[in-house]
Structure formats: C-alpha cells, structure tokens
Amino acid sequence: MRFAVFHLLLAAFLVWRAVLPLEVRRGVKALLSLLIFAAASFSFWTAVCFGGLLSPELPRSVLIAGNALEAFVVFLALIALLREAVIFITVMLGRMGERAHRAVQKDRRALLGMAAASAALAGSGMYEGIRTPDVRDREIPIPDLPQALEGFTFVQLSDLHASALLTEPFMKATVERVNALNPDLILITGDLADGTVERRWRDAAPLGALKARFGVFGCDGNHEHYGDYEKWRRRWDELGIRMLRNECVVLEGLGESGRGRIALAGVCDPRALQFGREGPDAAKAFGKAPPEREALRILMAHQPKYFPAYREAAPFALQLSGHTHGGQLLGMDEWVARMNGGYVRGLYDGPHGAKLYVHPGTGLWNGFPLRLGVSSEIARIRLVSASPLKVS
C-alpha cells in the first residue's frame, strides 16, 4: 500500500507539473492524465484483484507490460523533479530564467524528450530484471582454510522467485547454465518460489534438474513463509533439494585430494516467528557439527543483517546470504543496505574473522522487477586461503 501511495503521489505531481501546463487541447490533457494514473496504479490493482502483491496471477506478457509502464511513470516523475530543480535555478537568475521556465513547461518537445529517456530506463530495467543471469566468478579468502579445500568451488543461487513473471523457461535456462559448470555443490539461499504449489509447481519443477556431485542444499527465505509452507517443504524434497532448517550436514571427500570436509548448516528465516514456526538458531544448527579444526563451517542464512548475531551464537568461517537483491538499482542500494544492517551485496568481513557473501539475486520478486546497474548472477564461488595454508 505504501508503494501504491508513493506511485500515485508521483503521478499527481507529474500531471500537475508536466501535463497540465502543456499547450494542448483539454481532451489530450485528460487522456494523458488518465493514462498516467492508470499506469502508476498497476501494482495496486494486481494486488487487490489478481492474487495479491506477493504473487499476482496474470499472463507474463501483462506483468511485463504493466510493470514497465509503472516504471516509466516513476522515472518520468523523477526526471520531472530534476527538471524542477533546473527551473528553480534558472528562475533565480532573473527574467530570462522565468521565460525559459514558461517555455519548457509548455513545450511538447521537452515532454517527449523526458518520455523517451524514461522509456529507455524502464525498458532497460525490465530487460535486466528478467533475463537469464550470467555466471559470475567470486573468490572468497578464508583464514586458516584447510589445504584440502584450497580452490574448492561451488555454486550459490539465491532469490530465484519462481512466479508468473519468472516462469518455467527462465528456470530451465538458469538450470542449464548452472549444470554446464559441472558443480560439485549447489547452495540456494532462500526465496525459491512465490505463490501456491498448485500455481507454481510447473515453474519451480525445473529446479529438480540441478545436478551436483555432493548435492543441492537450501535454506528458507522470508517468502517461503508467505505461501504453502508445508506443501513446498515436501515438494523441495521431491526435487532433491535438501532444505536445512536449523540443522547441519557434513560433506566429506571434497577437493582434489578427497580429504576436505565442510560442515554446512542452514538457519530458519526470522519471518518464521510471525507464523508460529521455529525461528533462526545458529547454535542449534551447528550443535552436532564437528569442531572447526575438523571441518570448515559454512552457514546459509537468507537475511544478511543477522550475520554478527549468528557468528556470536556459533563459530563458522563463512555465511552465505541473499534477500537484498543487491539493491537492484544504483542509488537505491544505499537505502537497501541501511535496511539490512549495512549489507547489500558482495563480500564483507565480520566478527572473529568470519566472512559474509551477500548474493545479489538470481531472480527477483515480481512486485518490483527492475534492475539498473545491479546484475543478477549465478555465483561460482572459489575458496582460497587468506593466511598460510593449514595442513589437513
């Protein structure tokens, strides 16, 4: 609802400052105003009438067109705000500035230029948001990394958000790119699907084709708790994705020598508490894990902002998270970081030498399907030593 109010306020500003001053017929102004308000309210009507904001059930083409038009209005309003700042400066300079102000506000060419720039931003943002993600190589230095795990590589996916927007073809294409890497291990850090099992099963099912020598593991995200939680639990098992909920699995025989060991744990998402389910417990997750000297400890936790608390609760070397989608838009990422404990994307140092990698997302939520300057990714992560190698 807050987004809807924000969009409608932007639409009202746009009509007031860009449409009404135009020297065109009243009918044209009325039509432009109606179209602007209609586009700005797209997400509101999908939430109210077509299945809710979490997972609106509309044809993919309609979702793409509607979200692109809504983004177009938002960008156009923001450009209009920038124009107002320029106009203010010119007016302060005297009469010539005032004449320029009146000319710009009434010139249809100025509005067409603003519209063209907004269309380019909206189109580019939609394309980047819904295209198949590229493979990105990430190297993470781990203090006291056992020699047997030097160079060990695995794939991290996050925030796949199978939905009416990111449908079966998107998932199939992503799975094909992952499997082409022939990974030893695949980790998925939450938010796998949006919507009910009945509506989303076909779109999520391709994830069952993910193949890795040591398995495919995941942890819950906040979106897991908004739908058919128990049904999805059974379905992920059927697809061969083992979801770790405050539990740990020990992986052995890793690395070129076959002597590497990883204690892989996953915590429940804090959103679980809102639905009367078990909340995150890092101490419990690693409760039965071997000591750090015997196995490298890696934690999967969807939301990165609890990283320091998890590390204080239990020792581990690396936390893998998602949730933020990397901020999605340059300029908005700083705000997203503030909402997530200062973490938004990339590698961070934490307490006791622990590392945190925040994945920018393999997919995204269909309620805000834009990316500009922040790409989605399939992360191929390689572990390297940050200190003299420890013989294991």
C-alpha positions, -999 to +999 in steps of 0.1 A: +000+000+000+029+024+007+043+018-027+008+025-042+005+058-024+040+068-034+033+060-070+001+079-070+018+109-055+044+108-082+016+105-108-002+135-094+030+156-094+037+146-130+002+156-141+004+189-122+038+200-134+042+183-168+008+176-183-015+205-172+010+233-183+012+219-219-004+239-247-026+211-260-064+205-260-081+197-228-091+163-241-055+154-247-045+165-212-074+145-197-063+114-217-026+118-207-036+122-171-058+091-171-031+070-187-005+082-161-027+074-131-037+040-146+000+030-152+010+042-118-016+021-101-008-012-119+008-029-089-021-018-066-047-033-089-028-066-093-025-068-055-062-061-050-078-081-078-053-106-092-039-128-064-021-103-041+012-084-043+033-114-034+023-134-064-001-117-088-016-142-112-016-126-146-002-136-180+036-130-181+032-105-210+007-085-190+030-084-160+059-073-181+039-045-199+022-033-167+054-032-146+073-015-175+045+012-178+045+018-140+083+021-140+080+045-170+058+068-149+081+066-119+112+075-140+093+103-158+082+118-125+118+116-111+131+133-143+104+159-139+116+166-104+151+171-117+137+195-143+120+214-114+154+219-098+169+232-130+139+255-135+143+268-099+179+277-106+171+295-139+142+315-123+166+327-095+188+341-123+161+366-134+136+373-162+154+352-188+151+322-165+114+329-160+108+330-197+128+297-201+107+282-173+074+290-191+087+278-225+100+245-211+067+237-193+046+244-223+069+228-249+057+193-260+091+185-273+105+188-238+080+163-225+086+140-254+124+140-246+117+132-210+093+105-220+119+089-243+145+089-216+121+074-191+111+047-217+147+038-222+153+034-184+121+014-179+128-009-208+164-015-199+155-021-162+128-047-172+152-065-195+179-067-169+155-078-143+140-108-161+168-120-183+187-152-176+215-144-152+252-147-161+278-167-143+300-145-120+332-159-105+338-149-069+369-157-049+365-157-011+396-157+011+391-178+043+415-175+072+432-208+081+415-226+052+425-263+053+448-272+024+424-299+012+398-272+004+421-247-013+404-238-046+372-258-038+344-243-059+307-244-056+277-225-070+254-202-050+219-193-062+195-170-043+161-154-046+150-174-076+114-163-071+096-187-094+065-168-103+041-158-130+069-135-142+099-158-138+083-189-153+094-224-164+116-212-193+136-188-170+141-216-145+151-241-173+176-217-188+191-209-153+194-246-145+211-253-178+237-226-171+244-240-137+247-276-148+271-266-176+295-256-148+295-292-136+295-280-100+305-301-070+280-284-048+249-261-052+236-239-024+203-219-026+199-192+000+162-188+001+131-174-017+127-202-042+091-196-053+062-172-049+026-184-048+008-217-041+022-251-051-008-256-074+000-224-094+038-225-092+048-262-094+053-261-132+076-231-129+096-244-100+099-280-112+129-274-134+150-269-103+148-306-098+172-310-127+200-292-108+229-316-105+260-315-082+283-343-070+278-335-034+242-324-036+219-294-037+210-277-005+189-247+005+176-227+034+143-209+039+138-173+029+111-149+041+090-156+010+088-193+019+065-184+048+040-164+027+026-193+008+021-231+011+050-237+035+043-273+044+034-283+009+065-266-005+086-285+021+075-318+007+080-306-029+116-294-024+123-329-010+108-344-041+130-322-063+161-334-045+167-300-028+175-306+009+164-276+029+184-271+061+163-256+089+185-251+120+204-282+111+237-292+096+251-318+072+287-328+070+301-332+034+332-353+031+356-363+003+358-327-011+386-311-030+412-326-053+427-348-026+393-360-015+402-351+021+382-319+025+353-316+049+326-290+052+300-287+079+272-270+060+243-255+081+212-235+074+190-215+097+153-208+095+143-173+085+132-148+112+099-144+093+090-179+106+083-165+140+054-144+126+037-176+116+043-195+148+072-215+133+107-221+146+129-191+143+166-190+134+191-207+158+227-208+147+238-226+178+213-254+172+222-255+135+258-263+144+250-282+175+260-316+161+287-303+137+323-314+141+347-288+156+361-261+134+395-278+133+379-309+117+356-293+091+352-259+075+319-244+088+296-226+063+262-211+072+233-204+049+211-176+062+187-158+038+188-124+055+223-109+059+216-084+087+218-111+114+253-120+105+270-107+136+244-123+159+248-157+142+286-155+144+284-147+181+260-176+186+281-202+168+316-203+153+317-205+115+340-193+087+316-182+060+280-171+058+261-170+025+230-148+022+207-132-003+175-113+003+186-078-007+187-085-045+218-063-044+197-032-041+185-037-077+190+000-087+222+020-083+212+048-060+187+027-042+213+002-029+224+025-001+189+026+013+186-011+010+219-015+028+206+006+057+176-017+059+198-048+061+224-040+087+247-022+062+249-053+039+236-051+003+259-072-020+294-086-022+319-098+004+321-084+039+344-091+069+327-099+102+335-108+138+362-133+147+374-133+111+342-147+096+332-137+060+298-129+046+289-131+009+256-114+000+243-127-033+226-100-055+199-125-066+195-150-094+159-138-099+138-112-082+103-106-068+077-098-094+064-068-074+095-048-083+111-065-114+137-039-123+175-039-123+197-010-133+234-012-126+230-043-104+230-075-123+215-109-113+240-137-111+248-174-108+277-171-083+306-196-088+325-193-056+361-204-051+375-207-016+411-196-012+434-193+018+437-158+035+467-170+055+494-196+054+478-230+045+469-253+073+478-289+066+448-313+070 
